[in-house]
Amino acid sequence: MTPSPVVGVLLLVFVTLIWGSTFAIIKETIQTVPVPVLLAIRFSFAALALLWVKPERKTLLPGLILGLLSFAGYATQSIGMLTTTASKAAFITGLSVILTPIVGAIWLRQRVPLRAWFAAILALFGLGLMTLNPNEGLVVGDFWVLGTALAYALYIVYLGEIAVHHRPLVLASLQIVVVAVLSWGWAVPELHVLKNLSASAIVALLYLAIFATALVLWLQALAQRVVPAYAAALIFALEPVFAAIFAYFLLGEVLSLQGWLGGALVVLAMIIGELGPPQRDSR
């Protein structure tokens, strides 16, 4: 099943909405559940949800690479959020918006339209207005989440190159298994906390596993068959906007006028990147 470009864009917006909801949920959950245990349980549940998907030999290597990049992204973000705020984590993760065309240009020698560079810079500025607090300094968690942005940029570019050649469900299931295995290896010293998991923590982990992992990875792989990497990265710039909305309803955080202005710039950047796109290749 290959969606139309319009449906692909809408799917990526939905994926970004789900991602935005995870910042508040993860921030609360890691207060009682160690990061490696959270990732191990999250991706194990997600793997079970896709257990019925039959692996394919040609997808093993791409699935492994995507799994390694996913693990790097999820692990560094979760570690970073132990010491940084959810809003700053959302902004720094958003750096993948501008890193994606740079990574594509360097790694794959892709030609990126000038419009995409301008929109990425505008989105970055909007993200800064929305989430950066001038009264806060840098903490070690900020640097961990910077690694998240780089991992996501690599992931987006690589997925954009290989998604059209592989079944989305197979790609999603394989990378989930890779992350689950790596996470359990990392979680061994923390396994004693499993007997003390609260009901709210279990519900949060199920949501993160089924909706924020299994479902979105499949939808992302499906959508990026028809949406180029630089356009996908601009759509993902909406993540902090959704994160701020969920933070308001779940954590009681109030977005300032400056924050709403930043969110408007992010939306404008997405429109610039998507309306009247430049000539693309046949793929």
C-alpha positions as CSV (number, residue, x, y, z in Angstrom):
1,M,0.0,0.0,0.0
2,T,1.4,3.3,-1.1
3,P,-0.4,6.5,-0.1
4,S,-0.8,9.7,-2.1
5,P,1.6,12.6,-1.3
6,V,-1.2,14.4,0.5
7,V,-2.1,11.4,2.6
8,G,1.6,10.9,3.3
9,V,1.9,14.5,4.7
10,L,-1.2,14.0,6.8
11,L,0.2,10.7,8.2
12,L,3.5,12.5,9.1
13,V,1.5,15.2,10.9
14,F,-0.3,12.6,12.9
15,V,3.0,10.8,13.7
16,T,4.3,14.2,14.9
17,L,1.3,14.7,17.1
18,I,1.9,11.4,18.8
19,W,5.6,12.2,19.3
20,G,4.6,15.5,20.9
21,S,2.5,13.8,23.5
22,T,5.5,11.6,24.6
23,F,7.6,14.4,26.1
24,A,5.3,15.0,29.1
25,I,4.6,11.3,29.5
26,I,8.3,10.3,29.4
27,K,9.2,13.2,31.7
28,E,6.8,11.9,34.3
29,T,7.5,8.2,33.8
30,I,11.3,8.3,34.2
31,Q,10.9,9.8,37.7
32,T,10.0,6.2,38.8
33,V,11.2,4.0,36.0
34,P,14.9,3.9,35.0
35,V,15.5,4.9,31.3
36,P,16.8,1.4,30.2
37,V,13.9,-0.4,31.8
38,L,11.4,2.1,30.2
39,L,13.0,1.5,26.7
40,A,13.1,-2.3,27.2
41,I,9.5,-2.6,28.2
42,R,8.3,0.0,25.7
43,F,9.9,-1.8,22.7
44,S,9.1,-5.3,23.9
45,F,5.4,-4.4,24.0
46,A,5.8,-2.8,20.6
47,A,7.5,-5.9,19.3
48,L,4.7,-8.1,20.6
49,A,2.2,-5.9,18.8
50,L,3.9,-6.6,15.5
51,L,4.8,-10.2,16.2
52,W,2.6,-11.3,13.4
53,V,4.7,-9.5,10.8
54,K,6.9,-11.9,8.8
55,P,10.5,-10.7,8.4
56,E,12.1,-10.5,4.9
57,R,15.8,-11.3,4.2
58,K,16.3,-8.2,2.1
59,T,15.1,-6.0,4.9
60,L,17.3,-7.4,7.7
61,L,20.3,-5.0,7.1
62,P,18.1,-1.8,6.7
63,G,16.1,-2.9,9.7
64,L,19.3,-3.3,11.8
65,I,20.6,0.1,10.8
66,L,17.3,1.8,11.5
67,G,17.1,0.0,14.8
68,L,20.6,1.2,15.8
69,L,19.7,4.8,14.9
70,S,16.4,4.5,16.8
71,F,18.1,3.2,19.9
72,A,20.6,6.0,19.8
73,G,17.8,8.6,19.4
74,Y,15.5,7.2,22.1
75,A,18.2,6.5,24.6
76,T,19.9,9.9,24.4
77,Q,16.6,11.7,24.6
78,S,15.4,9.8,27.6
79,I,18.8,10.3,29.4
80,G,18.8,13.9,28.5
81,M,15.3,14.5,30.0
82,L,16.6,13.3,33.4
83,T,18.3,16.7,33.8
84,T,16.8,19.0,31.2
85,T,13.2,20.3,30.8
86,A,10.7,18.8,28.4
87,S,10.4,22.1,26.5
88,K,14.2,22.4,26.0
89,A,14.4,18.7,25.0
90,A,11.7,19.4,22.4
91,F,13.7,22.4,21.0
92,I,17.0,20.6,20.8
93,T,15.4,17.5,19.2
94,G,13.9,20.0,16.7
95,L,17.4,20.7,15.5
96,S,17.0,17.6,13.4
97,V,15.0,19.9,11.1
98,I,18.1,21.8,10.0
99,L,20.5,18.9,10.4
100,T,18.5,16.7,8.0
101,P,19.3,18.6,4.8
102,I,22.9,19.0,5.9
103,V,23.2,15.3,6.6
104,G,21.6,14.5,3.2
105,A,23.9,16.9,1.4
106,I,27.0,15.5,3.0
107,W,26.2,11.8,3.3
108,L,24.2,11.1,0.2
109,R,25.2,14.2,-2.0
110,Q,21.5,15.1,-2.2
111,R,20.5,18.4,-3.9
112,V,18.4,20.3,-1.4
113,P,16.3,23.2,-2.8
114,L,17.0,26.7,-1.4
115,R,13.3,26.9,-0.2
116,A,14.0,23.9,2.1
117,W,17.0,25.6,3.7
118,F,15.1,28.8,4.2
119,A,12.1,26.9,5.7
120,A,14.4,24.9,8.0
121,I,16.1,28.0,9.3
122,L,12.7,29.7,9.9
123,A,11.4,26.6,11.7
124,L,14.5,26.6,13.9
125,F,14.0,30.2,14.8
126,G,10.4,29.5,15.6
127,L,11.3,26.6,17.8
128,G,13.8,28.8,19.7
129,L,11.1,31.4,20.4
130,M,8.7,28.8,21.5
131,T,10.8,26.7,23.9
132,L,14.1,28.4,24.9
133,N,14.1,30.1,28.3
134,P,16.8,32.8,28.4
135,N,17.0,32.4,32.2
136,E,18.2,28.8,32.0
137,G,21.7,27.8,31.2
138,L,23.0,24.7,29.5
139,V,22.9,21.4,31.4
140,V,24.4,18.0,30.6
141,G,21.1,16.7,29.4
142,D,21.0,19.3,26.6
143,F,24.1,17.7,25.1
144,W,22.6,14.3,25.3
145,V,19.5,15.5,23.4
146,L,21.7,17.1,20.8
147,G,22.8,13.5,20.1
148,T,19.1,12.7,19.6
149,A,18.8,15.4,17.0
150,L,21.7,14.0,15.0
151,A,20.4,10.4,15.3
152,Y,17.0,11.5,14.1
153,A,18.5,13.4,11.1
154,L,20.4,10.3,10.1
155,Y,17.3,8.2,10.5
156,I,15.1,10.5,8.4
157,V,17.6,10.7,5.5
158,Y,18.4,6.9,5.5
159,L,14.7,6.0,5.7
160,G,13.9,8.4,2.9
161,E,16.4,6.5,0.7
162,I,15.3,2.9,1.5
163,A,11.6,3.1,2.4
164,V,10.4,2.8,-1.2
165,H,12.2,-0.6,-1.5
166,H,10.8,-2.3,1.6
167,R,7.5,-3.0,3.2
168,P,6.8,-0.5,6.0
169,L,5.5,-3.0,8.5
170,V,8.6,-5.2,8.1
171,L,10.9,-2.2,8.5
172,A,9.0,-1.1,11.7
173,S,9.0,-4.6,13.3
174,L,12.7,-5.3,12.6
175,Q,14.0,-2.0,14.1
176,I,11.7,-2.4,17.1
177,V,13.2,-5.8,17.8
178,V,16.7,-4.4,17.5
179,V,15.9,-1.6,20.0
180,A,14.2,-4.1,22.4
181,V,17.3,-6.4,22.5
182,L,19.7,-3.6,23.0
183,S,17.5,-2.0,25.7
184,W,17.2,-5.3,27.7
185,G,21.0,-5.7,27.6
186,W,21.3,-2.2,29.0
187,A,18.5,-2.7,31.6
188,V,20.0,-5.8,33.3
189,P,21.3,-3.9,36.4
190,E,17.9,-2.2,36.9
191,L,15.6,-5.2,36.5
192,H,14.7,-5.2,40.3
193,V,12.4,-2.2,39.7
194,L,10.0,-4.3,37.6
195,K,8.2,-5.7,40.7
196,N,7.4,-2.1,41.9
197,L,5.8,-0.7,38.7
198,S,2.7,1.4,39.4
199,A,-0.5,1.1,37.4
200,S,0.0,4.6,35.9
201,A,3.6,3.6,34.8
202,I,2.2,0.5,33.1
203,V,-0.4,2.5,31.3
204,A,2.2,5.0,30.2
205,L,4.5,2.2,28.9
206,L,1.7,0.6,27.0
207,Y,0.8,3.9,25.3
208,L,4.5,4.5,24.5
209,A,4.8,1.0,23.1
210,I,1.7,0.6,21.0
211,F,0.9,4.1,19.8
212,A,4.2,6.1,20.1
213,T,6.4,3.2,18.8
214,A,4.7,0.4,16.8
215,L,2.0,2.5,15.1
216,V,4.1,5.6,14.4
217,L,7.1,3.7,13.0
218,W,4.9,1.9,10.6
219,L,3.1,5.1,9.5
220,Q,6.4,7.0,9.2
221,A,7.9,4.3,6.9
222,L,4.7,4.2,4.9
223,A,4.5,8.0,4.5
224,Q,8.2,8.5,3.6
225,R,7.6,6.4,0.5
226,V,6.0,9.5,-1.0
227,V,7.3,12.4,1.1
228,P,11.0,13.4,0.6
229,A,13.3,13.6,3.6
230,Y,13.6,17.4,3.8
231,A,9.8,17.8,3.7
232,A,9.4,15.2,6.4
233,A,11.9,17.0,8.6
234,L,9.9,20.2,8.3
235,I,6.7,18.4,9.3
236,F,8.5,17.0,12.3
237,A,9.2,20.6,13.3
238,L,5.6,20.6,14.6
239,E,6.7,18.2,17.4
240,P,7.4,21.0,19.9
241,V,4.1,22.7,19.1
242,F,2.2,19.6,19.9
243,A,4.5,19.0,22.9
244,A,3.6,22.4,24.3
245,I,-0.1,21.7,23.8
246,F,0.1,18.4,25.6
247,A,2.2,19.9,28.3
248,Y,-0.6,22.5,29.0
249,F,-3.2,19.8,29.4
250,L,-1.2,17.1,31.1
251,L,1.3,19.2,33.2
252,G,-0.4,22.6,33.4
253,E,2.3,24.4,31.6
254,V,1.2,27.7,29.9
255,L,2.7,28.8,26.6
256,S,3.5,32.6,26.5
257,L,2.8,34.9,23.6
258,Q,6.3,34.5,22.5
259,G,5.8,30.8,22.5
260,W,2.7,31.0,20.3
261,L,4.6,33.3,17.9
262,G,7.3,30.6,17.6
263,G,4.7,27.9,17.0
264,A,3.2,30.1,14.2
265,L,6.6,30.4,12.6
266,V,7.0,26.6,12.7
267,V,3.7,26.2,10.9
268,L,4.7,28.8,8.3
269,A,7.9,27.0,7.7
270,M,6.0,23.8,7.0
271,I,3.7,25.6,4.5
272,I,6.7,27.2,2.7
273,G,8.3,23.7,2.4
274,E,5.1,22.0,1.2
275,L,3.3,24.5,-1.1
276,G,4.6,24.8,-4.6
277,P,7.4,22.3,-4.1
278,P,10.4,22.3,-6.5
279,Q,10.7,19.8,-9.2
280,R,11.4,16.3,-7.8
281,D,12.7,13.2,-9.3
282,S,10.4,10.5,-10.5
283,R,10.8,8.5,-7.2
